[in-house]
Amino acid sequence: MTDELRELERRRWRVGAILTGVMMAVYFGFIILVAFAKDLAGTLLFGGRVSVGIVLGALVIVLAPVLVGIYVRWTNRHYDAVVAKAKALPKADA
């Protein structure tokens, strides 16, 4: 069971790292866009009522809980079941 837990832990870190990388890429991409492409970020949409920067900023904010939801769903499906199974095993005497 120890090898299974180690592999599960590696997978958990991998999933977390990928989701963190996605969030960082989107966030820093947005910041770079606003810093270096002000004309594009300031382009008005929807009849001149909202800028591209505002829309993208809102999407960055919405992305964070979406990624958390993906992580929670992954842990509920994969991680929690294996951990519960490992906790249910009788402990070996040391």
Biopython code that builds the backbone (N, CA, C, O; Angstrom):
import numpy as np
from Bio.PDB.StructureBuilder import StructureBuilder

atoms = [
    (1, "MET", "N", (0.819, -1.197, 0.000)),
    (1, "MET", "CA", (0.000, 0.000, 0.000)),
    (1, "MET", "C", (0.865, 1.265, 0.000)),
    (1, "MET", "O", (0.443, 2.308, -0.498)),
    (2, "THR", "N", (2.061, 1.168, 0.553)),
    (2, "THR", "CA", (2.923, 2.334, 0.621)),
    (2, "THR", "C", (3.282, 2.847, -0.768)),
    (2, "THR", "O", (3.288, 4.056, -1.002)),
    (3, "ASP", "N", (3.580, 1.938, -1.690)),
    (3, "ASP", "CA", (3.892, 2.363, -3.058)),
    (3, "ASP", "C", (2.685, 3.036, -3.713)),
    (3, "ASP", "O", (2.827, 4.017, -4.443)),
    (4, "GLU", "N", (1.516, 2.502, -3.446)),
    (4, "GLU", "CA", (0.296, 3.099, -4.009)),
    (4, "GLU", "C", (0.096, 4.520, -3.462)),
    (4, "GLU", "O", (-0.287, 5.427, -4.201)),
    (5, "LEU", "N", (0.358, 4.702, -2.168)),
    (5, "LEU", "CA", (0.223, 6.041, -1.577)),
    (5, "LEU", "C", (1.272, 7.003, -2.131)),
    (5, "LEU", "O", (0.975, 8.172, -2.377)),
    (6, "ARG", "N", (2.484, 6.520, -2.324)),
    (6, "ARG", "CA", (3.533, 7.373, -2.894)),
    (6, "ARG", "C", (3.164, 7.811, -4.311)),
    (6, "ARG", "O", (3.319, 8.980, -4.666)),
    (7, "GLU", "N", (2.679, 6.873, -5.110)),
    (7, "GLU", "CA", (2.268, 7.208, -6.481)),
    (7, "GLU", "C", (1.101, 8.192, -6.457)),
    (7, "GLU", "O", (1.059, 9.127, -7.257)),
    (8, "LEU", "N", (0.163, 7.984, -5.549)),
    (8, "LEU", "CA", (-0.972, 8.888, -5.422)),
    (8, "LEU", "C", (-0.508, 10.290, -5.031)),
    (8, "LEU", "O", (-1.021, 11.287, -5.539)),
    (9, "GLU", "N", (0.452, 10.354, -4.135)),
    (9, "GLU", "CA", (0.987, 11.646, -3.716)),
    (9, "GLU", "C", (1.678, 12.354, -4.884)),
    (9, "GLU", "O", (1.543, 13.568, -5.040)),
    (10, "ARG", "N", (2.411, 11.607, -5.698)),
    (10, "ARG", "CA", (3.047, 12.193, -6.888)),
    (10, "ARG", "C", (1.991, 12.726, -7.854)),
    (10, "ARG", "O", (2.140, 13.811, -8.416)),
    (11, "ARG", "N", (0.929, 11.954, -8.036)),
    (11, "ARG", "CA", (-0.151, 12.398, -8.923)),
    (11, "ARG", "C", (-0.826, 13.646, -8.377)),
    (11, "ARG", "O", (-1.158, 14.555, -9.138)),
    (12, "ARG", "N", (-1.031, 13.698, -7.067)),
    (12, "ARG", "CA", (-1.658, 14.871, -6.444)),
    (12, "ARG", "C", (-0.799, 16.110, -6.663)),
    (12, "ARG", "O", (-1.314, 17.174, -7.008)),
    (13, "TRP", "N", (0.513, 15.971, -6.463)),
    (13, "TRP", "CA", (1.413, 17.101, -6.692)),
    (13, "TRP", "C", (1.409, 17.513, -8.159)),
    (13, "TRP", "O", (1.455, 18.702, -8.474)),
    (14, "ARG", "N", (1.354, 16.533, -9.053)),
    (14, "ARG", "CA", (1.348, 16.828, -10.489)),
    (14, "ARG", "C", (0.084, 17.605, -10.872)),
    (14, "ARG", "O", (0.156, 18.608, -11.583)),
    (15, "VAL", "N", (-1.062, 17.139, -10.399)),
    (15, "VAL", "CA", (-2.319, 17.825, -10.687)),
    (15, "VAL", "C", (-2.287, 19.239, -10.116)),
    (15, "VAL", "O", (-2.673, 20.196, -10.787)),
    (16, "GLY", "N", (-1.827, 19.363, -8.881)),
    (16, "GLY", "CA", (-1.733, 20.687, -8.261)),
    (16, "GLY", "C", (-0.785, 21.610, -9.002)),
    (16, "GLY", "O", (-1.073, 22.794, -9.174)),
    (17, "ALA", "N", (0.351, 21.071, -9.444)),
    (17, "ALA", "CA", (1.328, 21.884, -10.175)),
    (17, "ALA", "C", (0.774, 22.330, -11.529)),
    (17, "ALA", "O", (0.984, 23.471, -11.939)),
    (18, "ILE", "N", (0.075, 21.445, -12.215)),
    (18, "ILE", "CA", (-0.510, 21.803, -13.512)),
    (18, "ILE", "C", (-1.555, 22.895, -13.342)),
    (18, "ILE", "O", (-1.553, 23.879, -14.081)),
    (19, "LEU", "N", (-2.444, 22.728, -12.373)),
    (19, "LEU", "CA", (-3.484, 23.733, -12.153)),
    (19, "LEU", "C", (-2.889, 25.063, -11.702)),
    (19, "LEU", "O", (-3.356, 26.126, -12.111)),
    (20, "THR", "N", (-1.864, 25.004, -10.863)),
    (20, "THR", "CA", (-1.176, 26.229, -10.441)),
    (20, "THR", "C", (-0.512, 26.896, -11.629)),
    (20, "THR", "O", (-0.579, 28.116, -11.778)),
    (21, "GLY", "N", (0.129, 26.102, -12.478)),
    (21, "GLY", "CA", (0.770, 26.645, -13.676)),
    (21, "GLY", "C", (-0.222, 27.313, -14.601)),
    (21, "GLY", "O", (0.058, 28.373, -15.161)),
    (22, "VAL", "N", (-1.390, 26.694, -14.765)),
    (22, "VAL", "CA", (-2.429, 27.294, -15.609)),
    (22, "VAL", "C", (-2.858, 28.641, -15.029)),
    (22, "VAL", "O", (-2.966, 29.631, -15.753)),
    (23, "MET", "N", (-3.098, 28.670, -13.726)),
    (23, "MET", "CA", (-3.545, 29.924, -13.092)),
    (23, "MET", "C", (-2.475, 30.999, -13.210)),
    (23, "MET", "O", (-2.788, 32.150, -13.515)),
    (24, "MET", "N", (-1.225, 30.643, -12.975)),
    (24, "MET", "CA", (-0.145, 31.623, -13.065)),
    (24, "MET", "C", (0.032, 32.136, -14.492)),
    (24, "MET", "O", (0.238, 33.331, -14.702)),
    (25, "ALA", "N", (-0.048, 31.236, -15.470)),
    (25, "ALA", "CA", (0.095, 31.651, -16.871)),
    (25, "ALA", "C", (-1.015, 32.618, -17.265)),
    (25, "ALA", "O", (-0.760, 33.631, -17.916)),
    (26, "VAL", "N", (-2.236, 32.307, -16.873)),
    (26, "VAL", "CA", (-3.364, 33.181, -17.206)),
    (26, "VAL", "C", (-3.222, 34.528, -16.494)),
    (26, "VAL", "O", (-3.413, 35.579, -17.105)),
    (27, "TYR", "N", (-2.891, 34.493, -15.216)),
    (27, "TYR", "CA", (-2.779, 35.736, -14.445)),
    (27, "TYR", "C", (-1.654, 36.614, -14.986)),
    (27, "TYR", "O", (-1.859, 37.796, -15.262)),
    (28, "PHE", "N", (-0.465, 36.033, -15.135)),
    (28, "PHE", "CA", (0.651, 36.841, -15.600)),
    (28, "PHE", "C", (0.477, 37.246, -17.064)),
    (28, "PHE", "O", (0.939, 38.313, -17.469)),
    (29, "GLY", "N", (-0.181, 36.408, -17.854)),
    (29, "GLY", "CA", (-0.510, 36.801, -19.221)),
    (29, "GLY", "C", (-1.410, 38.023, -19.236)),
    (29, "GLY", "O", (-1.228, 38.935, -20.043)),
    (30, "PHE", "N", (-2.377, 38.032, -18.341)),
    (30, "PHE", "CA", (-3.277, 39.191, -18.226)),
    (30, "PHE", "C", (-2.500, 40.439, -17.801)),
    (30, "PHE", "O", (-2.692, 41.513, -18.370)),
    (31, "ILE", "N", (-1.631, 40.302, -16.810)),
    (31, "ILE", "CA", (-0.843, 41.441, -16.332)),
    (31, "ILE", "C", (0.063, 41.964, -17.441)),
    (31, "ILE", "O", (0.190, 43.175, -17.622)),
    (32, "ILE", "N", (0.690, 41.060, -18.182)),
    (32, "ILE", "CA", (1.563, 41.478, -19.285)),
    (32, "ILE", "C", (0.747, 42.176, -20.373)),
    (32, "ILE", "O", (1.191, 43.175, -20.939)),
    (33, "LEU", "N", (-0.428, 41.659, -20.659)),
    (33, "LEU", "CA", (-1.303, 42.302, -21.649)),
    (33, "LEU", "C", (-1.637, 43.728, -21.226)),
    (33, "LEU", "O", (-1.541, 44.659, -22.026)),
    (34, "VAL", "N", (-2.024, 43.891, -19.987)),
    (34, "VAL", "CA", (-2.390, 45.215, -19.500)),
    (34, "VAL", "C", (-1.175, 46.151, -19.492)),
    (34, "VAL", "O", (-1.301, 47.342, -19.777)),
    (35, "ALA", "N", (0.000, 45.605, -19.163)),
    (35, "ALA", "CA", (1.198, 46.441, -19.076)),
    (35, "ALA", "C", (1.749, 46.834, -20.442)),
    (35, "ALA", "O", (2.190, 47.967, -20.633)),
    (36, "PHE", "N", (1.724, 45.906, -21.387)),
    (36, "PHE", "CA", (2.417, 46.150, -22.650)),
    (36, "PHE", "C", (1.504, 46.303, -23.865)),
    (36, "PHE", "O", (1.971, 46.698, -24.934)),
    (37, "ALA", "N", (0.244, 46.007, -23.725)),
    (37, "ALA", "CA", (-0.691, 46.160, -24.845)),
    (37, "ALA", "C", (-1.909, 46.943, -24.380)),
    (37, "ALA", "O", (-3.046, 46.476, -24.451)),
    (38, "LYS", "N", (-1.633, 48.131, -23.910)),
    (38, "LYS", "CA", (-2.707, 48.964, -23.353)),
    (38, "LYS", "C", (-3.805, 49.260, -24.377)),
    (38, "LYS", "O", (-4.986, 49.325, -24.036)),
    (39, "ASP", "N", (-3.397, 49.436, -25.627)),
    (39, "ASP", "CA", (-4.401, 49.720, -26.663)),
    (39, "ASP", "C", (-5.363, 48.552, -26.829)),
    (39, "ASP", "O", (-6.573, 48.744, -26.947)),
    (40, "LEU", "N", (-4.810, 47.329, -26.838)),
    (40, "LEU", "CA", (-5.661, 46.147, -26.966)),
    (40, "LEU", "C", (-6.540, 45.981, -25.727)),
    (40, "LEU", "O", (-7.738, 45.719, -25.838)),
    (41, "ALA", "N", (-5.938, 46.135, -24.547)),
    (41, "ALA", "CA", (-6.710, 45.987, -23.305)),
    (41, "ALA", "C", (-7.790, 47.057, -23.187)),
    (41, "ALA", "O", (-8.826, 46.836, -22.560)),
    (42, "GLY", "N", (-7.547, 48.197, -23.784)),
    (42, "GLY", "CA", (-8.518, 49.291, -23.699)),
    (42, "GLY", "C", (-9.560, 49.298, -24.805)),
    (42, "GLY", "O", (-10.445, 50.153, -24.824)),
    (43, "THR", "N", (-9.459, 48.352, -25.722)),
    (43, "THR", "CA", (-10.435, 48.268, -26.801)),
    (43, "THR", "C", (-11.829, 48.036, -26.229)),
    (43, "THR", "O", (-12.030, 47.148, -25.400)),
    (44, "LEU", "N", (-12.770, 48.826, -26.670)),
    (44, "LEU", "CA", (-14.126, 48.733, -26.126)),
    (44, "LEU", "C", (-14.947, 47.688, -26.873)),
    (44, "LEU", "O", (-14.839, 47.527, -28.088)),
    (45, "LEU", "N", (-15.758, 46.997, -26.112)),
    (45, "LEU", "CA", (-16.655, 45.961, -26.634)),
    (45, "LEU", "C", (-18.091, 46.307, -26.250)),
    (45, "LEU", "O", (-18.339, 47.230, -25.473)),
    (46, "PHE", "N", (-19.006, 45.565, -26.797)),
    (46, "PHE", "CA", (-20.416, 45.694, -26.420)),
    (46, "PHE", "C", (-20.921, 47.123, -26.547)),
    (46, "PHE", "O", (-21.500, 47.685, -25.618)),
    (47, "GLY", "N", (-20.687, 47.690, -27.714)),
    (47, "GLY", "CA", (-21.181, 49.036, -27.961)),
    (47, "GLY", "C", (-20.448, 50.111, -27.186)),
    (47, "GLY", "O", (-21.015, 51.163, -26.890)),
    (48, "GLY", "N", (-19.189, 49.854, -26.854)),
    (48, "GLY", "CA", (-18.388, 50.845, -26.153)),
    (48, "GLY", "C", (-18.622, 50.918, -24.663)),
    (48, "GLY", "O", (-18.263, 51.909, -24.027)),
    (49, "ARG", "N", (-19.218, 49.883, -24.095)),
    (49, "ARG", "CA", (-19.540, 49.922, -22.661)),
    (49, "ARG", "C", (-18.495, 49.239, -21.785)),
    (49, "ARG", "O", (-18.333, 49.609, -20.622)),
    (50, "VAL", "N", (-17.775, 48.237, -22.331)),
    (50, "VAL", "CA", (-16.843, 47.448, -21.523)),
    (50, "VAL", "C", (-15.563, 47.241, -22.328)),
    (50, "VAL", "O", (-15.615, 47.017, -23.537)),
    (51, "SER", "N", (-14.419, 47.315, -21.658)),
    (51, "SER", "CA", (-13.148, 47.107, -22.358)),
    (51, "SER", "C", (-12.745, 45.636, -22.337)),
    (51, "SER", "O", (-13.231, 44.847, -21.526)),
    (52, "VAL", "N", (-11.846, 45.294, -23.250)),
    (52, "VAL", "CA", (-11.293, 43.935, -23.297)),
    (52, "VAL", "C", (-10.624, 43.605, -21.972)),
    (52, "VAL", "O", (-10.749, 42.486, -21.475)),
    (53, "GLY", "N", (-9.915, 44.572, -21.395)),
    (53, "GLY", "CA", (-9.228, 44.352, -20.114)),
    (53, "GLY", "C", (-10.183, 43.973, -18.992)),
    (53, "GLY", "O", (-9.871, 43.099, -18.183)),
    (54, "ILE", "N", (-11.324, 44.608, -18.935)),
    (54, "ILE", "CA", (-12.314, 44.294, -17.904)),
    (54, "ILE", "C", (-12.850, 42.883, -18.099)),
    (54, "ILE", "O", (-12.982, 42.125, -17.138)),
    (55, "VAL", "N", (-13.156, 42.534, -19.330)),
    (55, "VAL", "CA", (-13.681, 41.189, -19.617)),
    (55, "VAL", "C", (-12.643, 40.133, -19.261)),
    (55, "VAL", "O", (-12.963, 39.140, -18.606)),
    (56, "LEU", "N", (-11.398, 40.343, -19.688)),
    (56, "LEU", "CA", (-10.353, 39.367, -19.376)),
    (56, "LEU", "C", (-10.062, 39.308, -17.879)),
    (56, "LEU", "O", (-9.801, 38.233, -17.339)),
    (57, "GLY", "N", (-10.104, 40.455, -17.210)),
    (57, "GLY", "CA", (-9.911, 40.468, -15.754)),
    (57, "GLY", "C", (-10.985, 39.671, -15.039)),
    (57, "GLY", "O", (-10.698, 38.940, -14.091)),
    (58, "ALA", "N", (-12.221, 39.810, -15.493)),
    (58, "ALA", "CA", (-13.312, 39.031, -14.900)),
    (58, "ALA", "C", (-13.113, 37.543, -15.149)),
    (58, "ALA", "O", (-13.385, 36.721, -14.274)),
    (59, "LEU", "N", (-12.641, 37.196, -16.342)),
    (59, "LEU", "CA", (-12.381, 35.784, -16.637)),
    (59, "LEU", "C", (-11.261, 35.218, -15.769)),
    (59, "LEU", "O", (-11.322, 34.057, -15.365)),
    (60, "VAL", "N", (-10.248, 36.019, -15.479)),
    (60, "VAL", "CA", (-9.172, 35.580, -14.581)),
    (60, "VAL", "C", (-9.749, 35.291, -13.196)),
    (60, "VAL", "O", (-9.403, 34.289, -12.569)),
    (61, "ILE", "N", (-10.621, 36.164, -12.730)),
    (61, "ILE", "CA", (-11.236, 35.974, -11.415)),
    (61, "ILE", "C", (-12.116, 34.732, -11.400)),
    (61, "ILE", "O", (-12.111, 33.987, -10.419)),
    (62, "VAL", "N", (-12.858, 34.499, -12.451)),
    (62, "VAL", "CA", (-13.735, 33.324, -12.531)),
    (62, "VAL", "C", (-12.926, 32.036, -12.647)),
    (62, "VAL", "O", (-13.343, 30.991, -12.147)),
    (63, "LEU", "N", (-11.776, 32.109, -13.300)),
    (63, "LEU", "CA", (-10.955, 30.912, -13.497)),
    (63, "LEU", "C", (-10.473, 30.310, -12.182)),
    (63, "LEU", "O", (-10.383, 29.088, -12.066)),
    (64, "ALA", "N", (-10.164, 31.137, -11.196)),
    (64, "ALA", "CA", (-9.635, 30.627, -9.927)),
    (64, "ALA", "C", (-10.577, 29.615, -9.268)),
    (64, "ALA", "O", (-10.131, 28.504, -8.977)),
    (65, "PRO", "N", (-11.844, 29.930, -9.017)),
    (65, "PRO", "CA", (-12.714, 28.920, -8.409)),
    (65, "PRO", "C", (-12.989, 27.728, -9.329)),
    (65, "PRO", "O", (-13.250, 26.623, -8.852)),
    (66, "VAL", "N", (-12.931, 27.947, -10.641)),
    (66, "VAL", "CA", (-13.110, 26.815, -11.561)),
    (66, "VAL", "C", (-11.962, 25.817, -11.387)),
    (66, "VAL", "O", (-12.188, 24.609, -11.335)),
    (67, "LEU", "N", (-10.741, 26.323, -11.297)),
    (67, "LEU", "CA", (-9.591, 25.435, -11.097)),
    (67, "LEU", "C", (-9.642, 24.759, -9.730)),
    (67, "LEU", "O", (-9.277, 23.590, -9.600)),
    (68, "VAL", "N", (-10.088, 25.480, -8.724)),
    (68, "VAL", "CA", (-10.261, 24.856, -7.396)),
    (68, "VAL", "C", (-11.291, 23.739, -7.482)),
    (68, "VAL", "O", (-11.093, 22.670, -6.904)),
    (69, "GLY", "N", (-12.378, 23.972, -8.190)),
    (69, "GLY", "CA", (-13.398, 22.941, -8.370)),
    (69, "GLY", "C", (-12.856, 21.715, -9.074)),
    (69, "GLY", "O", (-13.192, 20.588, -8.708)),
    (70, "ILE", "N", (-12.016, 21.923, -10.085)),
    (70, "ILE", "CA", (-11.391, 20.794, -10.778)),
    (70, "ILE", "C", (-10.528, 19.997, -9.804)),
    (70, "ILE", "O", (-10.566, 18.766, -9.795)),
    (71, "TYR", "N", (-9.753, 20.704, -8.988)),
    (71, "TYR", "CA", (-8.889, 20.023, -8.012)),
    (71, "TYR", "C", (-9.718, 19.256, -6.978)),
    (71, "TYR", "O", (-9.402, 18.110, -6.658)),
    (72, "VAL", "N", (-10.754, 19.871, -6.468)),
    (72, "VAL", "CA", (-11.612, 19.211, -5.473)),
    (72, "VAL", "C", (-12.279, 17.978, -6.075)),
    (72, "VAL", "O", (-12.360, 16.931, -5.434)),
    (73, "ARG", "N", (-12.747, 18.108, -7.290)),
    (73, "ARG", "CA", (-13.377, 16.951, -7.952)),
    (73, "ARG", "C", (-12.365, 15.820, -8.144)),
    (73, "ARG", "O", (-12.693, 14.650, -7.947)),
    (74, "TRP", "N", (-11.138, 16.168, -8.528)),
    (74, "TRP", "CA", (-10.101, 15.142, -8.706)),
    (74, "TRP", "C", (-9.799, 14.457, -7.378)),
    (74, "TRP", "O", (-9.708, 13.230, -7.321)),
    (75, "THR", "N", (-9.644, 15.238, -6.312)),
    (75, "THR", "CA", (-9.330, 14.621, -5.021)),
    (75, "THR", "C", (-10.485, 13.764, -4.517)),
    (75, "THR", "O", (-10.257, 12.702, -3.939)),
    (76, "ASN", "N", (-11.716, 14.209, -4.727)),
    (76, "ASN", "CA", (-12.862, 13.403, -4.299)),
    (76, "ASN", "C", (-12.927, 12.078, -5.045)),
    (76, "ASN", "O", (-13.296, 11.057, -4.465)),
    (77, "ARG", "N", (-12.576, 12.088, -6.305)),
    (77, "ARG", "CA", (-12.658, 10.862, -7.109)),
    (77, "ARG", "C", (-11.474, 9.930, -6.915)),
    (77, "ARG", "O", (-11.643, 8.711, -6.920)),
    (78, "HIS", "N", (-10.277, 10.481, -6.744)),
    (78, "HIS", "CA", (-9.076, 9.652, -6.751)),
    (78, "HIS", "C", (-8.376, 9.593, -5.399)),
    (78, "HIS", "O", (-8.108, 8.507, -4.884)),
    (79, "TYR", "N", (-8.085, 10.728, -4.835)),
    (79, "TYR", "CA", (-7.244, 10.804, -3.650)),
    (79, "TYR", "C", (-7.946, 10.295, -2.389)),
    (79, "TYR", "O", (-7.398, 9.467, -1.661)),
    (80, "ASP", "N", (-9.147, 10.787, -2.135)),
    (80, "ASP", "CA", (-9.841, 10.467, -0.893)),
    (80, "ASP", "C", (-10.128, 8.974, -0.742)),
    (80, "ASP", "O", (-10.032, 8.435, 0.361)),
    (81, "ALA", "N", (-10.473, 8.312, -1.824)),
    (81, "ALA", "CA", (-10.798, 6.887, -1.745)),
    (81, "ALA", "C", (-9.581, 6.065, -1.344)),
    (81, "ALA", "O", (-9.690, 5.155, -0.522)),
    (82, "VAL", "N", (-8.438, 6.373, -1.913)),
    (82, "VAL", "CA", (-7.221, 5.613, -1.596)),
    (82, "VAL", "C", (-6.764, 5.908, -0.171)),
    (82, "VAL", "O", (-6.326, 5.000, 0.535)),
    (83, "VAL", "N", (-6.859, 7.145, 0.257)),
    (83, "VAL", "CA", (-6.470, 7.501, 1.628)),
    (83, "VAL", "C", (-7.397, 6.824, 2.634)),
    (83, "VAL", "O", (-6.928, 6.313, 3.652)),
    (84, "ALA", "N", (-8.685, 6.812, 2.371)),
    (84, "ALA", "CA", (-9.638, 6.146, 3.269)),
    (84, "ALA", "C", (-9.347, 4.653, 3.345)),
    (84, "ALA", "O", (-9.428, 4.053, 4.417)),
    (85, "LYS", "N", (-9.010, 4.059, 2.213)),
    (85, "LYS", "CA", (-8.669, 2.640, 2.181)),
    (85, "LYS", "C", (-7.407, 2.371, 2.996)),
    (85, "LYS", "O", (-7.329, 1.371, 3.709)),
    (86, "ALA", "N", (-6.429, 3.250, 2.893)),
    (86, "ALA", "CA", (-5.184, 3.084, 3.644)),
    (86, "ALA", "C", (-5.422, 3.252, 5.141)),
    (86, "ALA", "O", (-4.803, 2.552, 5.942)),
    (87, "LYS", "N", (-6.296, 4.152, 5.527)),
    (87, "LYS", "CA", (-6.596, 4.353, 6.951)),
    (87, "LYS", "C", (-7.339, 3.163, 7.543)),
    (87, "LYS", "O", (-7.230, 2.883, 8.737)),
    (88, "ALA", "N", (-8.089, 2.469, 6.704)),
    (88, "ALA", "CA", (-8.887, 1.333, 7.186)),
    (88, "ALA", "C", (-8.038, 0.088, 7.406)),
    (88, "ALA", "O", (-8.475, -0.835, 8.092)),
    (89, "LEU", "N", (-6.854, 0.042, 6.849)),
    (89, "LEU", "CA", (-5.995, -1.135, 7.015)),
    (89, "LEU", "C", (-5.492, -1.215, 8.448)),
    (89, "LEU", "O", (-5.208, -0.193, 9.073)),
    (90, "PRO", "N", (-5.385, -2.436, 8.964)),
    (90, "PRO", "CA", (-4.833, -2.572, 10.323)),
    (90, "PRO", "C", (-3.363, -2.159, 10.328)),
    (90, "PRO", "O", (-2.618, -2.433, 9.387)),
    (91, "LYS", "N", (-2.969, -1.494, 11.411)),
    (91, "LYS", "CA", (-1.586, -1.023, 11.504)),
    (91, "LYS", "C", (-0.683, -2.169, 11.915)),
    (91, "LYS", "O", (-1.014, -2.974, 12.785)),
    (92, "ALA", "N", (0.479, -2.216, 11.254)),
    (92, "ALA", "CA", (1.475, -3.246, 11.582)),
    (92, "ALA", "C", (2.194, -2.837, 12.862)),
    (92, "ALA", "O", (2.436, -1.654, 13.103)),
    (93, "ASP", "N", (2.532, -3.836, 13.680)),
    (93, "ASP", "CA", (3.274, -3.547, 14.912)),
    (93, "ASP", "C", (4.718, -3.170, 14.562)),
    (93, "ASP", "O", (5.343, -3.782, 13.696)),
    (94, "ALA", "N", (5.221, -2.169, 15.241)),
    (94, "ALA", "CA", (6.579, -1.696, 14.946)),
    (94, "ALA", "C", (7.608, -2.504, 15.655)),
    (94, "ALA", "O", (8.802, -2.241, 15.518)),
]
sb = StructureBuilder()
sb.init_structure("model")
sb.init_model(0)
sb.init_chain("A")
sb.init_seg("    ")
for serial, (resi, resn, name, xyz) in enumerate(atoms, 1):
    if name == "N":
        sb.init_residue(resn, " ", resi, " ")
    sb.init_atom(name, np.array(xyz, "f"), 0.0, 1.0, " ", f" {name:<3s}", serial, name[0])
structure = sb.get_structure()
